Amino acid sequence: MTNRTGACGGCHTGAGDACRSCLTVSKMESRVANPINARTGDMVKIRLRTSELLKGAFIFYLMPVLLLLCGAFAGLWLAQPMGWNETAGAVLMGGAGLAAGVVLVVLLDRTRYVRRRMMPTITAVVTDAGRFARRHPSCCS
């Protein structure tokens, strides 16, 4: 479990001290590699290489958009030989490209290789489970 801090970095929106984006769950559960055998409840440092983060962003966000654009341009190029209206060809082939991109992302996400390469890794135990629980009682339990 990690704290969700990206959307709420201590902002004050004028609605008291509450941030509108913090009204959602403030904890996020993630699957991470545990090569150092950290135990449940330990506070740990996790690491995800920037290169892997960027590759993941490309695969999961940009690939469907790129395939949509390729499909739309292919639709424009194929419209006249196929006897289609250019707009209809671009829309149909763009939709097909987007669908292919989403299917490709789902298939890649299910491969063990991609999941392992883009998984954050526990690098150190910061605080032991027992000491952390005594020193810092949870307000969210």
Secondary structure, DSSP 8 states (H G I E B T S, - for coil): -EE--SS-SS---SSTT--GGGGS-SEE----B-TT---TT-EEEEE--HHHHHHHHIIIIIHHHHHHHHHHHHHHHHHHHHT--HHHHHHHHHHHHHHHHHHHHHHHHTSHHHHHHT--EEEEEEE-HHHHHHHS--S--
